[in-house]
Amino acid sequence: MSPDNPPRNPDMETYRGDRPAQNPDMSPCRDGTARGGAAGDGTGRDGTALYAGEIASVLVTEGQIRCRIRELAQQVAADYQAGHSNGDLLLVGVLKGAVMFMTDFARALPIPVQLEFMAVSSYGSSTSSSGVVRILKDLDRDIAGRHVLVVEDIIDSGLTLSWLLRNLMTRRPATLEVCTLLRKPDAIQIDVPVRYIGFDIPQEFVVGYGLDYGERYRDLPYIGTLAPEIYAD
Ligand code: PRP
């Protein structure tokens, strides 16, 4: 959000929780299957082999992720080129979950960017956060006057991101926006301004492409749901 004129997200403002989670922007990147499609991609890293019996379903395929990242990158590049940022775009990735998205997104952007990382930990159970956040790794550089785009893997309750945005705003960036790969509209507890959203997904616990359960499954190339017997809260 820019310090003086926080952007607003029309989807979030109008969302009432009475319609199924979906992303109207997702259609160009769908592969024709209702829930993502097959996990296999021919590389052997299809989860079936990696985590036999532990993945219940594929929510977003590797191909859908790749396609949507290309779209987001074009949109971000156009916005920042038009927005007089003078070529200054600083991506702030939130470790560890966003690492896959951050690196693929940065490489898809047709404009130069710089990369910074923060690691935060949200107290809570293994499948939900509390909003009480501590910084495990801070930024290496001052962001005052910079055009900052926070790159997140998922917005669940929104509590972590809400805290992070308040923290970053105190450092006086020129602009501060958010790009998240995933958002769960039905789980959001606090209104956070998110300008770029990859996919809205149902309120299910998901893993893969950076997202973990007990530090496992981050290496899956797709987003999937975990077999219920694997986790218990
Ligand atoms: C995840 C994710 C977000 C946050 C979203 O991080 O990367 O930062 O939870 O949850 P919320 O919207 O309910 O606050 P996590 O704390 O699991 O750490 P990780 O990225 O290292 O896996």
Boltz pocket constraint, residues with backbone or C-beta under 6 A from the ligand:
constraints:
  - pocket:
      binder: B
      contacts: [[A, 94], [A, 95], [A, 96], [A, 97], [A, 98], [A, 120], [A, 121], [A, 122], [A, 128], [A, 129], [A, 130], [A, 131], [A, 152], [A, 153], [A, 154], [A, 155], [A, 156], [A, 157], [A, 158], [A, 159], [A, 160], [A, 161], [A, 210], [A, 211], [A, 212]]
      max_distance: 6.0
